[in-house]
Amino acid sequence: MQQDRILSMLGLAARAGKIASGEFSTERAVKSGRAFLVVVSTEASDNTQKMFRNMCSFYHVPMYLYAPKETLGHAVGRGFRASLAVLDEGFAASLIEKLDVADKTE
């Protein structure tokens, strides 16, 4: 049930206007220093995953691979989403905690 908590938290952040979704918006949020967390779909291409992994490491933003594109998009009220950035420190901290637990249980 950890997964549902993560997705509903992402939905909450989206409704609060604290999510940038889609590759271009996510990239812009990271490079402008507004992103506190990046979530990339497990279905994103190897190139996309590598690009975000490198960018997030350079800008010191935590990055997690999580959920299929459709699930990720649906959680934030959009279509398919390969990536999204969390723009709120509180939401990001809480999500990182839950994502770490989800990583350990897999």
N, C-alpha and C positions, 0 to 999 in steps of 0.2 A: 504493500500500500504506500510505500515511500514514494513511488513514482507519481501517484496521484497528487500527493502533497506538493511535489516539485512543480508539476504542471499547473496546479491551482494557484500556487504562489506566483508562477510566471504570468498567469491570467490576471491576478490581482495587480501585479506590477504594470501590466499592459493597460489595464483600466485606469490606473493612476497616472498614466502617461510617462512611465519610467522605463520603457522598452524601446530600443531602436531595432527594427527587424529588417531582414534582407541584407544581402552581402554589402551593398554600397553604404547603407546607413550604419551597419555594424562597423565597417572599416572606418568611416568618418568619426564615429563615436570613440573608437579606440585611439585614433590618431589625434583627436582633439582633447584627449584626456578626460572625457566624460564617462567612459565605460568603467565599471567596477568589476564586471564579470562578462565573459563571452560564452555563449552556449552554441555549439555547432552540432548539427544533426549527425547522427551516426551514418546516415545515408549520403552525406555530402561527399563530393568527389575527393579523391586523394589530394589533388591540387588545392582544392578549397581548404581542406583540413590542414595541409602543410602551410598554406599562406597564413591562415589565422594562428596556427601554432607559432610560427616565426614572429608574426606581428605582435602577438600577445606576450611572447617572451621578451621581445625588444622593449615594449612599452610597460612591462611588468603588470599585466592584467591577467588574472586567472582565467583559464579556458578549460571547458569540459566538453566532451563528446556526449551527447544525450539525445535519445528518442529519434524516431523516424521523422522525416520532413513534414509529413501531413499532421502528425501528432503535435509537433512543435508549433506549426502554424495555427492549428486549431486551438491550442492553449492560449494563444495571444489574439485570437479572433481574426485570423487571416487565412489565406490559402496555404500552400506549401511554403515552408521557411527553412532554408539551409542553415541560417545563422541569426542570432540575435544578441544584442548587448543590453545588460541591465545598467541603468543610469542612476540608480539610487544605492548608496552605500549600505543602508539597512537591509533592503531586499537582497542585495548581493551577498552580504554576510550570512544571512539566514539560508539562502539557496546553496551557498558553498558548503555549509554545515550538512544540509540534506543530501547534496550531491556526493559528498565524501562518504556518508553512510551508505548511499546507494552503490557507490563504487566498491565498497568493502563487502557488500552482500552478494555481488555478482560473481 
